[in-house]
Amino acid sequence: MQIYLPIADMSVNIFLILGLGLAVGFLSGMFGIGGGFLMTPLLIFIGVSPAVVVASVSPQIAASLFTGFLAHLRRGTIDFMLGGMLLVGGVAGTIFGTWVFTLLRSVDQLDLLIALSYVTMLGIVGVLMVTEGLRAINRARRGGRADLRRPGSHTWIHGLPLKMRFKRSRIYISVIPVWVIGLIIGLLGSMLGIGGGFMLVPMLIYLLRVPTITVIGTGMMLTLTTMVAATVLHAVANHLVDAVLALVLMIGGVIGAQFGVRAGQNMRGEWLRLLLGVLVLLVGLRFAVSLVLTPADPYSVRVVRTQ
């Protein structure tokens, strides 16, 4: 059964798109991730334009994060002061990233940037996750315990100026690294169509020493807002948000996440991290192969605007 995507200007099998939403939603629920860094490459692999994919995945990520945000809001595990400071950098990064996205698209370099960024990012993150997962498995077999870092410990980051006290997270730290982290997540969301949670959580825990209990909810607050902002900016500035594609992905993602959560509860954490790392590496490898292979159609047609 074919369905027409008006912005992507192509017809695709609706069950294929729904299946991708189910699969990524399942993985999102199992591993506790947004899933954008998997959904974006998969849609590109089936022929959807990278520009349309990046813009259309943003509302799907926002929808999947909204229910989780409400749950953390009810539990009171969100540091709104810290989230607000993260949003200062996040909104700035989203605006700047959308501008760069538009600029690169105008000179036909956007697809190359997206591919190179994914190969680099997925390769590094995948190797780190596989390495950490293997170490955790070996440590568990030997009966050892993981080395936990105390949230109150200090690093060079704590010596920076413009300090601010975040009572909910019980930290006293400069707002400069907080703004930088928000800026990075905003850039990733607007330029690559990913929520960035798999990078945000470690940065908050290991760099800022934010207690884990407030990291997830506060991170969702930032990612949700940046994804909504990216959706609006891409829709207004680039007119690339395909509502039909986003809607089908939302339906599949919400259903798949429910089963993923149940499956993840029956697996050990170190095995989850190892499997996710292997999956990330495989997607990055697929992107790398697509960069060196000769395309089926080595020619392209570009409409040149005349004054």
N, C-alpha and C positions, 0 to 999 in steps of 0.2 A: 504494500500500500504506500504510494508516493504522496509526499506532502511538499508543497512549494514554500520555500523560504524567500520572502519578498526582498529583504535587504541583501541577503547572500546571492540572490538571483539564481537559484538552482533548486532542483527537486531532489529529495532524498527519501529513503524509506523511513517512515515514521517509527517503525519498530526498531530500526537501527539506532536512531537518536534516543528513543525511549530506553533501549537497552544500555546505551552508554551512560545515560543518567542513572539507571538502576545500578550499574556496575560501580561507577564512581561514588554514588551515594552509599552503596554497601561498604566500599573501602573507607569512605569518610567516617561512617559510623563505627567501623571496626577499629580504625587507627586514630580516630579523634582529630582529623584534619579537615580543612576546607575542601580540598579536592580540586581546586582550580588548576594547580600545576600538573594534574593528570588529565583533566577534562580538556584543557586548551590544546595540548599536543594531539590527543585522540581525534578531536574534531578537525584539526588541520590535516591529519593523516587520511581522513575520508574525503578531503577535497574542499572543505569550507575555507574561504579566504581568511588568512590569519588576522587581518584587521577586523573583520566581522566577528570572528571567534572571540578575540580579546574583549571587544565591546559587549558582546552578548552573554558571555560567561559571568560578567560582573553582577547582573541582577540575580542570576542563579545562585551564586555564592552568598549574596546578601540574604536571599530567602532562606537558604539552608542554615545560616547563622542566626537568623532572627529568633527562632524558637529556643535555641540554646542561650541566647542573650536574655530572653525573658526568664528562663529557668534560673540563671545566675542572679538576675535582678531580684527574684523572689527570695533567694537564699541570702542575699546581702553580701555576696562575694565580689563585688565590683568596687574598685577604688576610683571614684568619679574624679577626684582631684588629679590623680595620676593619668587617668584616661583623657582628661581635658588637656593636659600638657602634651600627651602623645598626639592628640588630635591637632594641636597647633602645627606640629611638623607634618602630620599625616595629610591634612588638607592642602598645605603648601606643596607637599610632594605630589599629591594627586593633580593639582593644577599644573605644576611644572611638567609632570609626566605626560599629561594630555597634550600640552603644547609641543613637547618633543615628538610625541606620537603623530600629531598632525603634520609637523614639519618633515619627519622622515617619510611619511606616506606621500607627501607632495613631491618628493624627489625619488620615489620608488625604492627606498632602502629599508622600509619597515619590515618586510618579510625576512630579510637577511638578519636584521638586528634581533628579531624574535627568535629565530632559529639558533643563532650563536649564543644568545643569552640563556636559552633553555639547555643547550649542550653543556655550557660552562656550569650553570647553577645546578642542574640535575646531577651532573657528574660529581661535583664536589660534595653536595649534600648526600648523594647516594653512597659514596665511598665512606663518608664519616658515619652514616647510619649503620652500614654493614659492619664496619670496624667496631663500633660501639656495641652493636648487637652481639657479635661474636665474643667480645670480651665479657659481656654480661652473662652469656651462656656458659662460658668457661668458668667464670667466677661462681655461678650458681652450682655447677657440677662439683667444684672444689669445696663447696659449702661456705664460701666467703660472702662478704656483704659489700654492697656498693659504697663508694666513698661519697658521703653526702657533704655538700657545701652549706655551711651555715648562712642563713639569709643576712645575719648581722655583720658578717666579716667584711673587711674593707679592701679596696683595690685603688689603683691610681685614679680611677674615675671619680672616686669619692673626694678627691682633692681639688676638683674643678670648682670655679666660682659660680655665683648665682644659685646658691643652694636653696632648697625648699623642703619643707617637712610634709611628708605624705602620711598622715596619721593612720589611715586604714591599712596601709602596707607596712607601717612601722619602719620607714626608712627616711633618712635625711640626706638628700643628694642634689647635685647640680641639675638644673633643668636642661642644660646643653645636651648631654647624651640622650635624654628623654626626647628632645626635639629631633635629634639626628635619627634615632630609631623610628620615630613616627614618619620622618621624611622618607626613609628607606622603604617602609611598608607601603606608603602612598605611591611611590614611584613604581614599585613592583605591581601594585594593583592596577594602575592606570596604563602602564606600558606593556605588561605581560599577561594581564587577566588572571592573576593569582591573589588569593587573600593574604598569603605570607605568614600564616599562623605557624608553619613548621620552622620559620626563622624567628618570628617574634617571641614565641615562648622561651626558647633557649636564651635569647638576648636579655629578656627581662629577668630570668632566673640567675644566669651566670654572670652577666655584666652589672646589672643594677641590684642584684640580690633581693629581688621582690619575692615574698613568700608565695609558694606554689598555690596556696588556697585562693589568692586574689589574681593570679596571673591569667588563668583561662578566661574568666569573666571580663576582666579589664581588657585583655587582648581582643575578645569578641566585640567589645564596645568600639575599639579603634577600627578593626577590620570591617565591621558592619557599616560604619559611617563612611569610611573611604570607598567601599564598594558602591554604596548608594551615590556618593559624589561622583565617582568614576562613570557610573551609568548615566547620570544626568549630563555630565560634561561631554561624554561621547555621543549622546543622543542630540545634544544641541550643537556642538561644534563640528562633529563628523558625520552625523546621521547614519551611524553604523549599527545601532542596537536592533537586532532582529527579534521582535517580540514573540514570534511564533517559535523560533528556535529556543529562546529563553524559557518559554512556558512549558514546552515538552520536557526540557532538561530539569525544570523545577519539579514536575510531577514525578519523573523517574527518580530524581535525587531524594525526594522526601520519602518515597516508598522504600528505596534501597537502604537508606540510612537506618530505618527501623530494624531491618534484619541484620545489618552490619553491627549494630550495638550489641545485639544478642550473641552474635558469633564472637565478637571481641571479648566478651565476658568469660568465654570458655578457653581462652588462650593466655599463655604466660606473656608478660610484658616484653621480655627480651626477644622472644620469638616474633612478636608483633613488629618490633623495631627492625629485626633482621629481614623479615619478609617485605616490609615497606621499603627498606633500603635497596633490596634486590629489584623491586618493582620500579623504583625511581631510576636505578641504573639502566634497566632495560629500555625505559622510555627515552632516557638521554642518549643511549646507544642508537636507538631508532632514528632520532633526530640527526645524530652525527652522520649516519649512513645516508640519509636523504640529502645532506649537504654535498657529498662527494659523488653521488651517482648522477649520471646524465639523465635529465628529465625526459619523459616521453615526448614532450613538445618543447624543444629547446628555444623556441621563438615566442615572443610575446608582442601584443599589440597595445600601444599606448596612445590615448587621445591627447593630442597637443592642442592646448588652448591658444588662440591667437587674439591679439588685442584688436 
